[in-house]
Amino acid sequence: MRQQVGFVVQALVLMFLPLLIGWQLFFGFPLIWMPACLLVAIIVFSVGQILRKP
């Protein structure tokens, strides 16, 4: 069960990042949010990786 949760978390992060870039290009928001969101994505992806370890 834990491995599936880790997989879903990682998949969501990998889907979120391109959507974030598209949102920035089409609608725009302050660029300071991009590095902050990337840092959060790296942390969440790492948590997913920890959950997937057997």
C-alpha positions as CSV (number, residue, x, y, z in Angstrom):
1,M,0.0,0.0,0.0
2,R,2.8,2.4,0.9
3,Q,4.5,1.8,-2.5
4,Q,1.3,2.7,-4.3
5,V,0.9,5.9,-2.3
6,G,4.5,6.8,-3.1
7,F,3.9,6.1,-6.8
8,V,0.8,8.3,-6.9
9,V,2.6,11.1,-5.1
10,Q,5.5,11.0,-7.6
11,A,3.1,10.8,-10.5
12,L,1.2,13.8,-9.3
13,V,4.4,15.8,-8.9
14,L,5.4,14.9,-12.4
15,M,2.0,16.0,-13.8
16,F,1.9,19.2,-11.7
17,L,5.2,20.7,-12.9
18,P,4.3,20.9,-16.6
19,L,0.9,22.3,-15.7
20,L,2.6,24.9,-13.6
21,I,4.8,26.0,-16.5
22,G,1.8,26.2,-18.8
23,W,-0.1,28.2,-16.2
24,Q,2.8,30.6,-16.0
25,L,3.0,31.0,-19.7
26,F,-0.7,31.5,-20.4
27,F,-1.9,33.4,-17.3
28,G,1.3,34.6,-15.6
29,F,2.1,35.0,-12.0
30,P,5.2,36.5,-10.2
31,L,8.2,34.5,-11.2
32,I,9.4,34.1,-7.6
33,W,6.7,31.4,-7.3
34,M,8.4,29.2,-9.8
35,P,11.5,28.3,-7.7
36,A,9.3,28.0,-4.6
37,C,7.0,25.6,-6.3
38,L,10.0,23.6,-7.7
39,L,11.5,23.3,-4.3
40,V,8.2,22.0,-2.9
41,A,7.9,19.6,-5.8
42,I,11.4,18.3,-5.1
43,I,10.6,17.7,-1.4
44,V,7.2,16.0,-2.2
45,F,8.9,13.8,-4.9
46,S,11.5,12.8,-2.4
47,V,8.9,11.8,0.1
48,G,7.3,9.7,-2.6
49,Q,10.6,8.1,-3.2
50,I,11.0,7.3,0.5
51,L,7.6,5.7,0.5
52,R,8.4,3.5,-2.5
53,K,11.4,1.9,-0.9
54,P,10.7,-1.6,0.2
